[in-house]
Amino acid sequence: MNPAAVPLQPSGSGFTSLPTDPEELERLSGAGIRTFFRIAGLWGLDTEQQMALLGLRSRSTFFKWKREQAARLDHDQLERVSHILGIYKALQILLPEPAAADAWVRRPNQAGPFQGEPALELMIRGGITGLFTVRRYLDAQRGGWA
């Protein structure tokens, strides 16, 4: 294992690892937060939903990140952003109509992990585990790993 990386998930999960090098973390943080805000806009997420998905409690920090389009994400937040990006990518593959892909997170879903609720609810209530569950479900739907 690369000593400069921390695994996101157990080996063989299909996920990469996060670097521990501060310069690389800063570079990924900037790109990650900008991408997160673009996806949040496409999904129509409000401030509270965005903060919950990021695992962020400080409104002032949130608005600073949003205003500056820059952040110094910790490993937890970077992992969350990674899952959100994976969910977004999987939806674009599964539902090639962008409006349908972007609306999917808000629609009630009868599939097992969602129990009739929208995926967004699981993503918010479940934290990293909820994000991972939605990502794993979508990856399985597109023929990836399960």
Secondary structure as GFF3:
##gff-version 3
##sequence-region A 1 146
A	DSSP	beta_strand	5	7	.	.	.	ID=ss1
A	DSSP	beta_strand	17	19	.	.	.	ID=ss2
A	DSSP	alpha_helix	22	43	.	.	.	ID=ss3
A	DSSP	alpha_helix	47	54	.	.	.	ID=ss4
A	DSSP	alpha_helix	59	68	.	.	.	ID=ss5
A	DSSP	alpha_helix	75	94	.	.	.	ID=ss6
A	DSSP	alpha_helix	98	103	.	.	.	ID=ss7
A	DSSP	three_ten_helix	104	106	.	.	.	ID=ss8
A	DSSP	alpha_helix	119	125	.	.	.	ID=ss9
A	DSSP	alpha_helix	127	141	.	.	.	ID=ss10
###
